[in-house]
Amino acid sequence: MKYTRRDFVKTNAIVGTGAMMGFNFAVPNVKPALTGGKPVRTASWPKWPKWNPETDEPRVLEVLRSGVWSRSEVVKEFENKWAKTTGSKRCVTVVNGTNALIASLTQAGIGGGDEVLVSSYTFIASVAAILQTGAMPVFVDSDPETFQLDPKEIKKKINNRTRAILPVHILGLPADMDSIMAIAKQNNLIVVEDACQGWLAEYDHKKVGTFGLAGCFSFQNSKNLPMGEGGAIVSDNDEFMDKCFSYHNYGYPYGSLVGAVNQGAVMAGTKIRLTEYQAAIGLSQLKRLDEETRLRETNANYLKEQLQGIPGISTYVLYPKVNRAVFHLFPFRFHSEGFKGLSRDVFIKALRAEGIPCSSGYTPLNDKLYLKDAFSSKNYKRMYQPEELDFEKFVAENQCPITDKLCNEEAIWLSQSMLLGSQTDMDDIANAIKKIHENVEELLNYKG
């Protein structure tokens, strides 16, 4: 028998009535699926990415049959539409979000000897991009309620070598851009926004990615606007965007970067151009992005309401000026003490067994060997003093205890495609968590 929200409400109503009448009713033992009970859900979840052959394929087939596959008019069309969508003056597409970050930081003048303050609760690409410029990443701890970098912690990390802040609108939830931009202005710092999970998200009626010098987006296959791979840089600064365009096309002259006849490339660039068929896929996905975003928002708000009040569960918090969150992931926090000491690992296994796919999310990035590898490279040894490349010292100076707790103990993620389901689907998620909570004793001795 499926354990529905109605059953849960009915059970609790009976228990409450019994308590008022002096009876000692217990919640019926509903065996968790992990220990042999029936799962809350057996139905499948919405698949991702979505593809509608009738509406999506004609443009892609047209591009494939044209034989014009390298960057041309379709890429320009996508760039113009993405700039308009974000409210930016200009857009340059690149092969992925990571290279959007690398290009932006490089053309913002970030390099060896500089320090870049970066969110500690993020994907490795945010930090890898800083390392590719030769700069030193400095990890900023998180606000546990919002999952974003904490502006109060930013101030503690600024010194005379700090050149930039790289906030990440992680999970599709906007960072506190008022505070970040104020700190940047006070300290003459560059802001490059990692909006790779923030398509259409808004803070104070502005799209994320449009506050700093540049905003960077990703269109990888799992993202809310997927192309397979792809990325974009947006900015209102023409000189900066001319540099980014030149950089992404071997360093050849473009716009204000004028070169002489037969001179060739005018900067040390690279080749990270988007293809025409990727842009065609992106245009098809862009048509329904707003509608899908509204559905994710609606379902996220409803699910948040259903989870509030469950002991041991804390739902995400948005900053007061956030007008729109886009939920590339739906996060909540798990507190073991609210589940009688149950571990997060067993909770996740139990939730998956109930038919609810979920993840523990990121692992801490501030103590991993990729940093030691970068510090051991020939280039870093030439740019920094030995004490600056002491890995153990770096780890000690970049401790982020709030992020560690999120990563190691608390965070739970649900994927964005799950939010494209129905309200009943959201009930299944909430009911599964309630079922686990009400029958947690069954799981306390689980050894699987």
ROTOR-886414 format. One record per residue (C-alpha): residue in one letter; x, y, z. Coordinates in steps of 0.05 Angstrom, whole numbers, plus 5000, padded with zeros to 4 digits. Each point is the difference from the previous one (the first is absolute). Example, Ala and Ser with C-alpha at 12.3 -4.5 7.8 and 13.67 -1.06 7.14 Angstrom:
<residu=A	c1=5246	c2=4910	c3=5156>
<residu=S	c1=5027	c2=5069	c3=4987>
***
This chain:
<residu=M	c1=5000	c2=5000	c3=5000>
<residu=K	c1=5027	c2=5068	c3=4982>
<residu=Y	c1=5011	c2=5046	c3=5060>
<residu=T	c1=4968	c2=5065	c3=4978>
<residu=R	c1=4999	c2=5070	c3=5029>
<residu=R	c1=4926	c2=4990	c3=5017>
<residu=D	c1=5019	c2=4938	c3=5041>
<residu=F	c1=5053	c2=5040	c3=5037>
<residu=V	c1=4952	c2=5057	c3=5015>
<residu=K	c1=4946	c2=4951	c3=5021>
<residu=T	c1=5047	c2=4962	c3=5045>
<residu=N	c1=5024	c2=5062	c3=5035>
<residu=A	c1=4929	c2=5026	c3=5008>
<residu=I	c1=4981	c2=4934	c3=5034>
<residu=V	c1=5062	c2=5003	c3=5044>
<residu=G	c1=4984	c2=5072	c3=5019>
<residu=T	c1=4928	c2=4985	c3=5016>
<residu=G	c1=5020	c2=4940	c3=5041>
<residu=A	c1=5050	c2=5041	c3=5040>
<residu=M	c1=4946	c2=5052	c3=5015>
<residu=M	c1=4953	c2=4945	c3=5024>
<residu=G	c1=5053	c2=4968	c3=5043>
<residu=F	c1=5013	c2=4939	c3=4956>
<residu=N	c1=5071	c2=4979	c3=4986>
<residu=F	c1=4999	c2=4989	c3=4925>
<residu=A	c1=5066	c2=4986	c3=4964>
<residu=V	c1=5013	c2=5015	c3=4928>
<residu=P	c1=4989	c2=4935	c3=4962>
<residu=N	c1=5066	c2=4966	c3=4983>
<residu=V	c1=5010	c2=5010	c3=4925>
<residu=K	c1=5062	c2=4961	c3=4984>
<residu=P	c1=5052	c2=5041	c3=4960>
<residu=A	c1=5014	c2=4974	c3=4931>
<residu=L	c1=5074	c2=4994	c3=5018>
<residu=T	c1=4983	c2=4947	c3=5051>
<residu=G	c1=4949	c2=4962	c3=4958>
<residu=G	c1=4938	c2=5044	c3=4999>
<residu=K	c1=4963	c2=5026	c3=4939>
<residu=P	c1=5029	c2=5063	c3=4969>
<residu=V	c1=4960	c2=5065	c3=4999>
<residu=R	c1=5013	c2=5006	c3=4926>
<residu=T	c1=5013	c2=4951	c3=4943>
<residu=A	c1=4984	c2=5047	c3=4942>
<residu=S	c1=5055	c2=5030	c3=4958>
<residu=W	c1=5022	c2=5072	c3=5002>
<residu=P	c1=5002	c2=5050	c3=4942>
<residu=K	c1=5059	c2=4986	c3=4954>
<residu=W	c1=5052	c2=5051	c3=4982>
<residu=P	c1=5017	c2=5031	c3=4953>
<residu=K	c1=4934	c2=5009	c3=4966>
<residu=W	c1=4996	c2=4993	c3=4924>
<residu=N	c1=4939	c2=5011	c3=4957>
<residu=P	c1=5015	c2=4975	c3=4930>
<residu=E	c1=4944	c2=5040	c3=4967>
<residu=T	c1=5022	c2=5067	c3=5028>
<residu=D	c1=5074	c2=4990	c3=5016>
<residu=E	c1=5028	c2=4962	c3=4941>
<residu=P	c1=4985	c2=5043	c3=4938>
<residu=R	c1=5051	c2=5054	c3=5018>
<residu=V	c1=5053	c2=4950	c3=5020>
<residu=L	c1=4990	c2=4960	c3=4936>
<residu=E	c1=5003	c2=5063	c3=4959>
<residu=V	c1=5068	c2=5017	c3=5031>
<residu=L	c1=5026	c2=4929	c3=4990>
<residu=R	c1=4979	c2=4998	c3=4927>
<residu=S	c1=5029	c2=5069	c3=4986>
<residu=G	c1=5070	c2=4976	c3=5012>
<residu=V	c1=5014	c2=5064	c3=5039>
<residu=W	c1=5017	c2=4971	c3=5067>
<residu=S	c1=5053	c2=5047	c3=5028>
<residu=R	c1=4982	c2=5066	c3=5032>
<residu=S	c1=4956	c2=5042	c3=4955>
<residu=E	c1=4930	c2=5031	c3=4997>
<residu=V	c1=4964	c2=4951	c3=5046>
<residu=V	c1=5051	c2=5011	c3=5055>
<residu=K	c1=4991	c2=5075	c3=4991>
<residu=E	c1=4925	c2=4992	c3=5005>
<residu=F	c1=5006	c2=4962	c3=5065>
<residu=E	c1=5048	c2=5051	c3=5028>
<residu=N	c1=4953	c2=5057	c3=4984>
<residu=K	c1=4941	c2=4964	c3=5031>
<residu=W	c1=5039	c2=4981	c3=5062>
<residu=A	c1=5024	c2=5071	c3=5010>
<residu=K	c1=4929	c2=5025	c3=4994>
<residu=T	c1=4974	c2=4946	c3=5046>
<residu=T	c1=5050	c2=5019	c3=5055>
<residu=G	c1=4992	c2=5074	c3=4989>
<residu=S	c1=5073	c2=5007	c3=4979>
<residu=K	c1=5029	c2=5042	c3=4945>
<residu=R	c1=5042	c2=4944	c3=4971>
<residu=C	c1=5013	c2=4926	c3=5002>
<residu=V	c1=5057	c2=4955	c3=4975>
<residu=T	c1=4989	c2=4925	c3=4999>
<residu=V	c1=5056	c2=4950	c3=5015>
<residu=V	c1=5008	c2=4925	c3=5005>
<residu=N	c1=4979	c2=4995	c3=5073>
<residu=G	c1=4989	c2=5038	c3=5064>
<residu=T	c1=5070	c2=4985	c3=5026>
<residu=N	c1=5031	c2=5034	c3=4941>
<residu=A	c1=4951	c2=5058	c3=5007>
<residu=L	c1=5030	c2=5010	c3=5069>
<residu=I	c1=5072	c2=4992	c3=4976>
<residu=A	c1=4990	c2=5049	c3=4943>
<residu=S	c1=4965	c2=5051	c3=5045>
<residu=L	c1=5053	c2=4998	c3=5055>
<residu=T	c1=5057	c2=5002	c3=4949>
<residu=Q	c1=4971	c2=5059	c3=4963>
<residu=A	c1=4985	c2=5036	c3=5065>
<residu=G	c1=5075	c2=5000	c3=5012>
<residu=I	c1=5003	c2=4946	c3=5053>
<residu=G	c1=5066	c2=4962	c3=5003>
<residu=G	c1=5060	c2=4977	c3=5039>
<residu=G	c1=5007	c2=5031	c3=5069>
<residu=D	c1=4927	c2=5020	c3=5005>
<residu=E	c1=4950	c2=4971	c3=5049>
<residu=V	c1=4928	c2=4986	c3=4981>
<residu=L	c1=4947	c2=4989	c3=5053>
<residu=V	c1=4955	c2=4943	c3=4981>
<residu=S	c1=4940	c2=4963	c3=5029>
<residu=S	c1=5020	c2=4938	c3=5037>
<residu=Y	c1=4934	c2=4964	c3=4987>
<residu=T	c1=5006	c2=4990	c3=4925>
<residu=F	c1=5021	c2=4955	c3=4944>
<residu=I	c1=5074	c2=4992	c3=4986>
<residu=A	c1=4995	c2=5041	c3=4935>
<residu=S	c1=4995	c2=5065	c3=5040>
<residu=V	c1=5067	c2=4987	c3=5032>
<residu=A	c1=5033	c2=4967	c3=4940>
<residu=A	c1=4987	c2=5063	c3=4959>
<residu=I	c1=5039	c2=5042	c3=5051>
<residu=L	c1=5058	c2=4951	c3=4999>
<residu=Q	c1=5002	c2=5003	c3=4924>
<residu=T	c1=5015	c2=5075	c3=5004>
<residu=G	c1=5058	c2=4988	c3=5048>
<residu=A	c1=4964	c2=5036	c3=5056>
<residu=M	c1=4990	c2=4974	c3=5071>
<residu=P	c1=4930	c2=4978	c3=5021>
<residu=V	c1=4978	c2=5022	c3=5069>
<residu=F	c1=4940	c2=4962	c3=5027>
<residu=V	c1=4943	c2=5038	c3=5033>
<residu=D	c1=4954	c2=4963	c3=5048>
<residu=S	c1=4926	c2=4993	c3=4990>
<residu=D	c1=4934	c2=5024	c3=5028>
<residu=P	c1=4969	c2=4933	c3=5020>
<residu=E	c1=4928	c2=5023	c3=4989>
<residu=T	c1=5010	c2=5026	c3=4929>
<residu=F	c1=5059	c2=4955	c3=4979>
<residu=Q	c1=5034	c2=5063	c3=4971>
<residu=L	c1=5066	c2=5032	c3=5019>
<residu=D	c1=4993	c2=5042	c3=5062>
<residu=P	c1=5015	c2=5074	c3=4989>
<residu=K	c1=5024	c2=5007	c3=5072>
<residu=E	c1=5053	c2=4947	c3=4985>
<residu=I	c1=5022	c2=5037	c3=4936>
<residu=K	c1=5023	c2=5060	c3=5041>
<residu=K	c1=5045	c2=4956	c3=5043>
<residu=K	c1=5038	c2=4974	c3=4939>
<residu=I	c1=5018	c2=5066	c3=4965>
<residu=N	c1=5072	c2=5022	c3=4999>
<residu=N	c1=5045	c2=5041	c3=4955>
<residu=R	c1=5005	c2=4943	c3=4949>
<residu=T	c1=4926	c2=4989	c3=4993>
<residu=R	c1=4978	c2=5019	c3=4929>
<residu=A	c1=4932	c2=4968	c3=4989>
<residu=I	c1=4939	c2=4966	c3=5030>
<residu=L	c1=4969	c2=4940	c3=4965>
<residu=P	c1=4931	c2=4989	c3=5030>
<residu=V	c1=4963	c2=4938	c3=4979>
<residu=H	c1=4924	c2=5000	c3=4995>
<residu=I	c1=5002	c2=4928	c3=5020>
<residu=L	c1=4940	c2=4954	c3=4991>
<residu=G	c1=4964	c2=5056	c3=4962>
<residu=L	c1=4991	c2=5041	c3=5064>
<residu=P	c1=5027	c2=5072	c3=4994>
<residu=A	c1=5057	c2=5024	c3=5044>
<residu=D	c1=4994	c2=5065	c3=5041>
<residu=M	c1=5022	c2=5046	c3=4944>
<residu=D	c1=4987	c2=5065	c3=5036>
<residu=S	c1=5051	c2=4982	c3=5054>
<residu=I	c1=5049	c2=4970	c3=4950>
<residu=M	c1=4999	c2=5060	c3=4954>
<residu=A	c1=5007	c2=5048	c3=5058>
<residu=I	c1=5061	c2=4963	c3=5026>
<residu=A	c1=5030	c2=4998	c3=4930>
<residu=K	c1=4989	c2=5075	c3=4991>
<residu=Q	c1=5031	c2=5017	c3=5068>
<residu=N	c1=5062	c2=4959	c3=4984>
<residu=N	c1=5006	c2=5012	c3=4925>
<residu=L	c1=4989	c2=4927	c3=4983>
<residu=I	c1=4976	c2=4968	c3=4935>
<residu=V	c1=4938	c2=4957	c3=5004>
<residu=V	c1=4991	c2=4941	c3=4952>
<residu=E	c1=4935	c2=4963	c3=5014>
<residu=D	c1=4997	c2=4925	c3=4992>
<residu=A	c1=4928	c2=4994	c3=4978>
<residu=C	c1=5010	c2=4932	c3=4969>
<residu=Q	c1=4940	c2=4975	c3=5040>
<residu=G	c1=4961	c2=5065	c3=4998>
<residu=W	c1=4963	c2=5008	c3=4934>
<residu=L	c1=4944	c2=5051	c3=5009>
<residu=A	c1=5011	c2=5007	c3=5076>
<residu=E	c1=4988	c2=5070	c3=5024>
<residu=Y	c1=5024	c2=5043	c3=5057>
<residu=D	c1=4968	c2=5069	c3=5009>
<residu=H	c1=4966	c2=4993	c3=4933>
<residu=K	c1=5066	c2=4988	c3=4963>
<residu=K	c1=5023	c2=4935	c3=4971>
<residu=V	c1=5059	c2=4968	c3=5035>
<residu=G	c1=5063	c2=5006	c3=4958>
<residu=T	c1=4986	c2=5074	c3=4986>
<residu=F	c1=5027	c2=5032	c3=5064>
<residu=G	c1=5075	c2=4993	c3=4992>
<residu=L	c1=5047	c2=5010	c3=4942>
<residu=A	c1=4979	c2=4933	c3=4971>
<residu=G	c1=4950	c2=4945	c3=5010>
<residu=C	c1=5016	c2=4928	c3=4979>
<residu=F	c1=4949	c2=4946	c3=4982>
<residu=S	c1=5003	c2=4926	c3=4984>
<residu=F	c1=4957	c2=4960	c3=4952>
<residu=Q	c1=5026	c2=4931	c3=5017>
<residu=N	c1=4952	c2=4941	c3=4992>
<residu=S	c1=4973	c2=5000	c3=5072>
<residu=K	c1=4989	c2=5075	c3=5002>
<residu=N	c1=4932	c2=5034	c3=4996>
<residu=L	c1=5019	c2=5025	c3=4930>
<residu=P	c1=5037	c2=4941	c3=4969>
<residu=M	c1=5040	c2=4995	c3=4936>
<residu=G	c1=5043	c2=4940	c3=5019>
<residu=E	c1=5057	c2=5047	c3=5013>
<residu=G	c1=5005	c2=5076	c3=4993>
<residu=G	c1=5010	c2=5064	c3=5038>
<residu=A	c1=4991	c2=5075	c3=4995>
<residu=I	c1=5028	c2=5065	c3=5026>
<residu=V	c1=4955	c2=5062	c3=5007>
<residu=S	c1=5021	c2=5071	c3=5015>
<residu=D	c1=4984	c2=5073	c3=4985>
<residu=N	c1=5073	c2=5018	c3=4994>
<residu=D	c1=5017	c2=5004	c3=4925>
<residu=E	c1=5076	c2=5002	c3=5008>
<residu=F	c1=4998	c2=4939	c3=5045>
<residu=M	c1=4954	c2=4962	c3=4953>
<residu=D	c1=5043	c2=5016	c3=4940>
<residu=K	c1=5058	c2=4969	c3=5038>
<residu=C	c1=4959	c2=4938	c3=5017>
<residu=F	c1=4979	c2=4992	c3=4927>
<residu=S	c1=5071	c2=5007	c3=4976>
<residu=Y	c1=5025	c2=4952	c3=5053>
<residu=H	c1=4949	c2=4946	c3=4981>
<residu=N	c1=5021	c2=5005	c3=4927>
<residu=Y	c1=5076	c2=4991	c3=5002>
<residu=G	c1=5012	c2=5072	c3=5021>
<residu=Y	c1=4982	c2=5028	c3=4932>
<residu=P	c1=4981	c2=5074	c3=4998>
<residu=Y	c1=4928	c2=5016	c3=5016>
<residu=G	c1=4963	c2=5066	c3=5013>
<residu=S	c1=5045	c2=5047	c3=5039>
<residu=L	c1=5058	c2=4951	c3=4995>
<residu=V	c1=5023	c2=5024	c3=4931>
<residu=G	c1=5058	c2=4966	c3=4965>
<residu=A	c1=5043	c2=5017	c3=4941>
<residu=V	c1=4995	c2=4965	c3=4932>
<residu=N	c1=5034	c2=4932	c3=5002>
<residu=Q	c1=5016	c2=5010	c3=5074>
<residu=G	c1=4957	c2=4940	c3=5021>
<residu=A	c1=4980	c2=4990	c3=5073>
<residu=V	c1=5007	c2=5060	c3=5046>
<residu=M	c1=4995	c2=4963	c3=5066>
<residu=A	c1=5018	c2=4931	c3=5027>
<residu=G	c1=4933	c2=4968	c3=4990>
<residu=T	c1=4971	c2=4931	c3=4992>
<residu=K	c1=4945	c2=4965	c3=4961>
<residu=I	c1=4937	c2=4989	c3=5041>
<residu=R	c1=4946	c2=5017	c3=4949>
<residu=L	c1=4930	c2=4971	c3=5003>
<residu=T	c1=4974	c2=4960	c3=4941>
<residu=E	c1=4938	c2=5015	c3=4959>
<residu=Y	c1=4963	c2=4936	c3=5018>
<residu=Q	c1=5012	c2=5013	c3=5074>
<residu=A	c1=4969	c2=5069	c3=4992>
<residu=A	c1=4941	c2=4969	c3=4963>
<residu=I	c1=4988	c2=4952	c3=5058>
<residu=G	c1=5005	c2=5059	c3=5048>
<residu=L	c1=4949	c2=5041	c3=4961>
<residu=S	c1=4950	c2=4943	c3=5004>
<residu=Q	c1=5011	c2=4993	c3=5076>
<residu=L	c1=4997	c2=5075	c3=5010>
<residu=K	c1=4929	c2=5003	c3=4974>
<residu=R	c1=4974	c2=4962	c3=5061>
<residu=L	c1=5050	c2=5021	c3=5053>
<residu=D	c1=4954	c2=5052	c3=5031>
<residu=E	c1=4940	c2=4953	c3=5003>
<residu=E	c1=5042	c2=4944	c3=5030>
<residu=T	c1=5031	c2=5049	c3=5050>
<residu=R	c1=4931	c2=5022	c3=5023>
<residu=L	c1=4980	c2=4927	c3=5011>
<residu=R	c1=5063	c2=4987	c3=5040>
<residu=E	c1=4987	c2=5061	c3=5042>
<residu=T	c1=4928	c2=4980	c3=5013>
<residu=N	c1=5018	c2=4929	c3=5020>
<residu=A	c1=5059	c2=5023	c3=5042>
<residu=N	c1=4957	c2=5048	c3=5039>
<residu=Y	c1=4947	c2=4946	c3=5011>
<residu=L	c1=5052	c2=4948	c3=5021>
<residu=K	c1=5033	c2=5048	c3=5048>
<residu=E	c1=4933	c2=5011	c3=5034>
<residu=Q	c1=4990	c2=4925	c3=5007>
<residu=L	c1=5069	c2=4990	c3=5031>
<residu=Q	c1=4996	c2=5057	c3=5050>
<residu=G	c1=4985	c2=4975	c3=5069>
<residu=I	c1=5030	c2=4931	c3=4992>
<residu=P	c1=5050	c2=4993	c3=5058>
<residu=G	c1=5071	c2=4993	c3=4974>
<residu=I	c1=4986	c2=5034	c3=4933>
<residu=S	c1=5019	c2=5072	c3=4984>
<residu=T	c1=4978	c2=5029	c3=4934>
<residu=Y	c1=5040	c2=5050	c3=4959>
<residu=V	c1=4994	c2=5075	c3=5013>
<residu=L	c1=5002	c2=5054	c3=4946>
<residu=Y	c1=5028	c2=5070	c3=5011>
<residu=P	c1=4945	c2=5054	c3=5007>
<residu=K	c1=5015	c2=5030	c3=4931>
<residu=V	c1=4997	c2=4935	c3=4962>
<residu=N	c1=4943	c2=5006	c3=4950>
<residu=R	c1=5012	c2=4933	c3=4968>
<residu=A	c1=5038	c2=4936	c3=5016>
<residu=V	c1=5006	c2=4949	c3=4944>
<residu=F	c1=5015	c2=4936	c3=5038>
<residu=H	c1=5052	c2=4964	c3=4959>
<residu=L	c1=4999	c2=4960	c3=5063>
<residu=F	c1=4950	c2=4999	c3=5058>
<residu=P	c1=5041	c2=5000	c3=5064>
<residu=F	c1=4981	c2=4987	c3=5072>
<residu=R	c1=5040	c2=4985	c3=5063>
<residu=F	c1=4996	c2=4936	c3=5040>
<residu=H	c1=5013	c2=5002	c3=5075>
<residu=S	c1=5016	c2=4933	c3=5030>
<residu=E	c1=4975	c2=5019	c3=5069>
<residu=G	c1=4930	c2=5011	c3=4972>
<residu=F	c1=5001	c2=4927	c3=4976>
<residu=K	c1=5023	c2=4970	c3=5066>
<residu=G	c1=5072	c2=4997	c3=4978>
<residu=L	c1=4989	c2=4969	c3=4931>
<residu=S	c1=5059	c2=5014	c3=4954>
<residu=R	c1=4992	c2=5040	c3=4936>
<residu=D	c1=5027	c2=4941	c3=4961>
<residu=V	c1=4945	c2=4954	c3=5024>
<residu=F	c1=4947	c2=5055	c3=4991>
<residu=I	c1=5021	c2=5007	c3=4927>
<residu=K	c1=4998	c2=4925	c3=4989>
<residu=A	c1=4931	c2=4998	c3=5033>
<residu=L	c1=4974	c2=5057	c3=4957>
<residu=R	c1=5025	c2=4968	c3=4936>
<residu=A	c1=4968	c2=4934	c3=5021>
<residu=E	c1=4933	c2=5037	c3=5006>
<residu=G	c1=5007	c2=5019	c3=4926>
<residu=I	c1=5029	c2=5070	c3=5010>
<residu=P	c1=5068	c2=5011	c3=4965>
<residu=C	c1=5044	c2=5045	c3=5041>
<residu=S	c1=5073	c2=5019	c3=5012>
<residu=S	c1=5045	c2=5026	c3=5055>
<residu=G	c1=5028	c2=5051	c3=4952>
<residu=Y	c1=5069	c2=5030	c3=5000>
<residu=T	c1=5062	c2=4980	c3=5038>
<residu=P	c1=5047	c2=5054	c3=5029>
<residu=L	c1=5049	c2=5028	c3=4948>
<residu=N	c1=5048	c2=5037	c3=5045>
<residu=D	c1=5044	c2=4940	c3=5019>
<residu=K	c1=5002	c2=4957	c3=4938>
<residu=L	c1=5062	c2=4977	c3=4962>
<residu=Y	c1=4984	c2=5040	c3=4936>
<residu=L	c1=5023	c2=5061	c3=5038>
<residu=K	c1=5065	c2=4967	c3=5022>
<residu=D	c1=5012	c2=4980	c3=4928>
<residu=A	c1=4991	c2=5072	c3=4976>
<residu=F	c1=5047	c2=5025	c3=5055>
<residu=S	c1=5052	c2=4949	c3=4978>
<residu=S	c1=4999	c2=5023	c3=4928>
<residu=K	c1=5059	c2=5036	c3=4968>
<residu=N	c1=4959	c2=5063	c3=4988>
<residu=Y	c1=4974	c2=5006	c3=5071>
<residu=K	c1=5070	c2=4989	c3=5028>
<residu=R	c1=5025	c2=5058	c3=4957>
<residu=M	c1=4943	c2=5047	c3=5020>
<residu=Y	c1=4996	c2=4987	c3=5075>
<residu=Q	c1=5047	c2=4992	c3=5059>
<residu=P	c1=5008	c2=4930	c3=5030>
<residu=E	c1=4961	c2=5019	c3=5063>
<residu=E	c1=4942	c2=5024	c3=4957>
<residu=L	c1=4997	c2=4930	c3=4968>
<residu=D	c1=5003	c2=4962	c3=5065>
<residu=F	c1=4938	c2=4956	c3=4991>
<residu=E	c1=4989	c2=4985	c3=5074>
<residu=K	c1=5005	c2=5074	c3=5016>
<residu=F	c1=4951	c2=5016	c3=4944>
<residu=V	c1=4950	c2=4949	c3=5026>
<residu=A	c1=5006	c2=5028	c3=5070>
<residu=E	c1=4988	c2=5071	c3=4976>
<residu=N	c1=4941	c2=4980	c3=4956>
<residu=Q	c1=4957	c2=4963	c3=5051>
<residu=C	c1=4926	c2=5008	c3=4987>
<residu=P	c1=4964	c2=4964	c3=5057>
<residu=I	c1=4929	c2=5018	c3=4977>
<residu=T	c1=5014	c2=4973	c3=4930>
<residu=D	c1=5031	c2=4937	c3=5031>
<residu=K	c1=4937	c2=4988	c3=5040>
<residu=L	c1=4956	c2=5010	c3=4939>
<residu=C	c1=5042	c2=4953	c3=4959>
<residu=N	c1=5013	c2=4946	c3=5052>
<residu=E	c1=4938	c2=5000	c3=5044>
<residu=E	c1=4941	c2=5041	c3=4977>
<residu=A	c1=4987	c2=5015	c3=4926>
<residu=I	c1=4950	c2=4959	c3=4960>
<residu=W	c1=4985	c2=5014	c3=4927>
<residu=L	c1=4942	c2=4984	c3=4953>
<residu=S	c1=5012	c2=5010	c3=4926>
<residu=Q	c1=4967	c2=5055	c3=4959>
<residu=S	c1=4964	c2=4950	c3=4955>
<residu=M	c1=4961	c2=4973	c3=5060>
<residu=L	c1=4969	c2=5070	c3=5007>
<residu=L	c1=4970	c2=4993	c3=4931>
<residu=G	c1=4951	c2=4949	c3=5026>
<residu=S	c1=4932	c2=5011	c3=5032>
<residu=Q	c1=4978	c2=5022	c3=5069>
<residu=T	c1=4986	c2=4927	c3=5015>
<residu=D	c1=5073	c2=4986	c3=4985>
<residu=M	c1=5020	c2=5052	c3=5051>
<residu=D	c1=4953	c2=4967	c3=5050>
<residu=D	c1=5037	c2=4934	c3=4988>
<residu=I	c1=5066	c2=5034	c3=5020>
<residu=A	c1=4971	c2=5030	c3=5062>
<residu=N	c1=4963	c2=4937	c3=5020>
<residu=A	c1=5063	c2=4958	c3=4992>
<residu=I	c1=5038	c2=5046	c3=5047>
<residu=K	c1=4942	c2=5000	c3=5050>
<residu=K	c1=4996	c2=4925	c3=4996>
<residu=I	c1=5074	c2=4993	c3=5016>
<residu=H	c1=4994	c2=5049	c3=5058>
<residu=E	c1=4939	c2=4965	c3=5030>
<residu=N	c1=5032	c2=4932	c3=4995>
<residu=V	c1=5073	c2=5017	c3=5011>
<residu=E	c1=5009	c2=4947	c3=5054>
<residu=E	c1=4996	c2=4948	c3=4945>
<residu=L	c1=5062	c2=5031	c3=4968>
<residu=L	c1=5044	c2=5014	c3=5060>
<residu=N	c1=5032	c2=4931	c3=4999>
<residu=Y	c1=5004	c2=4995	c3=4924>
<residu=K	c1=5067	c2=4971	c3=4980>
<residu=G	c1=4993	c2=4993	c3=4924>
***
